[in-house]
Each structure stands twice: as C-alpha cells, then as structure tokens.
Amino acid sequence: SPPVGIFIHDSMHDYENERYELRTAAAQLAANGVLISDNAHVTQALADTCREFGLHYFEFRERSMRHFYLGGAMGAGRC
C-alpha cells in the first residue's frame, strides 16, 4: 500500500485508541508525511508517538478571548 502523506486523528480521544491509530499511521508515514491530532491537549498520545518514531512535534494552542471555552490544542508531527 502507498505511504501515508497526512493522517488526521479526530475519533475517540482516549489515550489507548489515539495511540493505536497514530502508531499505525506513523508506521506507514511518507518521508514528508504529517500526523495531526485536533485535541492534543486531551492526551499525550501524539507527543509519545512522535518521540517513538523520531518525528518533530509541534503544538498550536488556542487562546479564546471573551468566550466561555478556554481553548484547546492542535498537535502535529512530521519527519
């Protein structure tokens, strides 16, 4: 099967599920591929997967202004 160019995790956000899905995608990641999690503030699964596969980890934090939602974080990992 062809390598994965981009994988966006947006399913159940518990550590075990997210880690399983990210590890599966990372094992097939293309040379310039990217892993993304829309809720990186919920678990450390993406950061742990990046560390395991030698990917650079980036985190982008939302900062809400005058809103009840305090914001979350989107994470990305790439070669």
Secondary structure, 3 states (H helix, E strand, C coil): CCCEEEEEECCCCCHHHHHHHHHHHHCCEEEEEEEEECCCCCCCHHHHHHHHHCCEEEEEECCCCCCCCCCCEEEEEEC
